Amino acid sequence: MSKSFRKDLTGQRFGRLTVLEFVLTEGHRSFWKCQCECGNISVVNGMYLKTGRTQSCGCIQKEIAAQLKTKHNLHDTRLYKIWIDMKKRCYNPNQTHFKDYGGRGILVCGDWKDNFQAFYDWAMSNGYDDNLTIDRIDNNGIYEPSNCHWVDMKSQSRNTRRNVKIEYNGKKICIAEAVEHSKIPYNILYMRYQRGDRGERLFRPVKKKK
């Protein structure tokens, strides 16, 4: 053994690793043969052992990854895909709808951006269901707990910048919703609105053809 080694590590335990014997020296680095609790044998940089950087043959990291996947089933759930797609819309310029999201300053809050667990916990506590989609209450606001809720596709389609908002019984609603309340066909209501009709004139009864 080189005189440069200050201490023989043979027999010492570091995390799950027990040092079996010295292997070789490369420059100022010493390498040691170690046995892990799981039974695997590996050769480890002595400095990594002493500083705690390496504490197993790699089985600890594998166990953590397995626990996360079991807990969230990350790659197999619809909720995980929603989280990924939400971030793509906000941060990927090559994404089809980026111009309507990240392109105009719509981002994902810090609590959610890099933490699926936080997004998952919020979703489970706020009415998530597999037939619902995430929707921003304020279309000019970011994705964050106070500005998001779960809605069906019909409700979400109404909450877009493209929808024209009109006043009906003192409330601002989109034309599609006004059609449901007034029973006036969409094409007629939209044509009247574009023509400038408002109030009672906008919602006047449709004359039946003789």
C-alpha positions in Angstrom: 0.0 0.0 0.0 1.3 3.5 -0.8 2.6 5.6 2.0 0.2 8.4 0.8 -2.7 6.7 2.5 -3.2 8.1 5.9 -5.6 5.5 7.1 -6.5 1.9 6.2 -10.3 1.7 5.6 -10.4 -2.1 5.7 -13.3 -3.4 7.9 -14.9 0.1 8.3 -18.5 0.6 7.6 -19.9 3.6 5.6 -23.7 3.7 5.3 -24.6 0.3 3.9 -21.0 -0.4 2.6 -18.4 -2.4 4.5 -14.8 -2.0 3.1 -13.2 -5.4 2.3 -9.8 -4.4 0.9 -7.7 -1.8 -0.9 -7.8 -2.1 -4.7 -5.6 0.6 -6.3 -4.4 4.2 -6.4 -5.0 6.6 -9.2 -3.3 10.0 -8.7 -4.3 11.1 -5.2 -7.4 8.9 -5.2 -7.6 5.5 -3.4 -10.2 2.9 -4.4 -11.6 0.3 -2.1 -13.5 -2.9 -2.6 -16.8 -2.8 -0.7 -19.7 -5.1 0.1 -23.2 -3.6 0.3 -25.9 -4.8 2.7 -27.8 -6.1 -0.3 -24.9 -8.3 -1.2 -23.5 -6.5 -4.2 -19.8 -5.8 -4.5 -18.5 -2.5 -5.8 -15.3 -0.5 -6.0 -15.6 3.0 -4.4 -13.4 6.1 -4.2 -12.2 6.3 -0.6 -12.9 10.1 -0.5 -16.6 9.4 -1.4 -16.8 6.9 1.4 -15.3 9.3 4.0 -17.5 12.3 3.0 -20.7 10.2 2.8 -21.2 10.9 -0.9 -21.4 7.1 -1.5 -23.3 5.0 1.0 -24.5 2.0 -1.0 -23.9 0.2 -4.3 -26.7 2.2 -5.8 -29.5 0.3 -4.2 -30.6 3.3 -2.0 -31.3 5.4 -5.1 -33.2 2.5 -6.8 -35.3 2.1 -3.7 -36.2 5.8 -3.5 -37.1 5.8 -7.2 -39.3 2.7 -6.8 -41.1 4.2 -3.8 -41.8 7.4 -5.8 -43.2 5.4 -8.7 -45.3 3.2 -6.4 -46.6 6.2 -4.5 -47.5 8.3 -7.6 -47.5 5.7 -10.4 -46.0 8.7 -12.2 -45.8 7.6 -15.7 -49.1 5.8 -15.9 -51.6 8.3 -14.6 -53.7 10.9 -16.4 -52.9 13.4 -13.6 -49.1 13.1 -14.3 -49.7 13.7 -18.0 -51.8 16.8 -17.2 -48.9 18.1 -15.1 -46.4 17.5 -17.9 -48.7 19.0 -20.6 -49.3 22.1 -18.4 -45.6 22.8 -18.2 -45.1 22.2 -21.9 -47.7 24.8 -22.8 -45.9 27.3 -20.6 -42.2 26.5 -21.3 -41.8 24.7 -24.6 -41.8 27.2 -27.6 -42.2 24.2 -29.9 -45.5 23.2 -28.3 -48.5 23.9 -30.5 -50.3 26.2 -28.0 -47.3 27.9 -26.5 -48.2 31.2 -28.0 -51.5 31.2 -25.9 -49.7 30.3 -22.7 -45.9 30.8 -22.2 -45.9 33.1 -25.2 -48.0 35.6 -23.3 -46.6 35.2 -19.9 -48.6 32.3 -18.5 -46.3 30.3 -16.2 -46.6 27.5 -13.6 -46.1 28.6 -10.0 -42.9 27.7 -8.1 -44.8 25.2 -5.9 -45.9 23.1 -8.8 -43.3 23.6 -11.6 -40.7 21.1 -10.3 -42.8 19.3 -7.7 -45.4 16.8 -8.9 -46.1 15.8 -5.3 -47.4 19.4 -4.5 -49.5 19.4 -7.6 -50.8 15.9 -6.9 -51.7 16.8 -3.3 -53.6 19.9 -4.4 -55.5 18.0 -7.1 -56.6 15.2 -4.8 -57.8 17.8 -2.2 -59.6 20.0 -4.8 -62.0 17.7 -6.6 -59.9 16.0 -9.2 -61.6 13.3 -11.3 -60.6 11.6 -14.5 -63.4 13.2 -16.5 -62.3 16.7 -15.5 -59.6 19.1 -16.8 -57.5 21.8 -15.1 -58.8 25.3 -15.8 -57.5 28.7 -14.8 -60.2 30.9 -13.3 -58.5 34.1 -14.6 -57.3 33.4 -18.1 -54.6 36.0 -17.7 -53.3 34.5 -14.5 -50.7 31.8 -14.0 -51.2 28.1 -13.0 -51.3 28.3 -9.2 -53.6 26.8 -6.5 -55.7 30.0 -6.0 -56.3 30.4 -9.8 -57.1 26.8 -10.8 -60.0 24.4 -10.4 -61.2 21.2 -12.1 -64.0 21.5 -14.6 -65.6 19.5 -17.4 -64.7 20.2 -21.0 -67.9 22.1 -21.6 -67.2 24.5 -18.8 -63.6 24.9 -19.9 -64.5 25.7 -23.5 -66.5 28.6 -22.2 -63.7 30.0 -20.2 -61.4 31.0 -23.1 -60.3 34.4 -24.5 -62.1 33.6 -27.8 -65.6 33.5 -26.2 -67.6 36.6 -26.5 -69.1 37.7 -23.1 -72.6 39.2 -23.1 -74.9 40.5 -20.4 -77.9 38.3 -19.5 -80.0 39.1 -16.5 -77.3 41.3 -15.0 -74.5 38.7 -15.4 -71.7 38.4 -17.9 -71.8 35.0 -19.6 -70.6 33.6 -22.9 -72.9 33.3 -25.9 -73.0 29.4 -25.6 -74.4 29.7 -22.1 -76.8 32.5 -23.2 -78.2 30.1 -25.8 -79.0 27.6 -23.2 -80.8 30.2 -21.0 -82.7 32.0 -23.8 -83.3 29.1 -26.1 -82.3 31.3 -29.0 -80.3 29.5 -31.7 -76.5 30.2 -31.5 -76.2 31.5 -35.1 -79.1 34.0 -34.6 -77.8 35.2 -31.2 -74.3 35.7 -32.5 -75.5 37.5 -35.7 -77.5 39.9 -33.6 -74.5 40.6 -31.3 -72.2 41.2 -34.2 -74.8 43.6 -35.6 -74.8 45.6 -32.4 -78.0 44.4 -30.7 -77.9 44.5 -26.9 -80.2 44.1 -24.0 -83.9 43.2 -24.8 -83.3 43.5 -28.5 -80.5 40.9 -28.4 -82.8 38.5 -26.6 -86.1 39.3 -28.4 -88.1 36.2 -29.4 -87.3 34.6 -32.7 -90.2 34.9 -35.1 -91.5 31.6 -36.3 -91.6 31.1 -40.0 -95.1 30.8 -41.5 
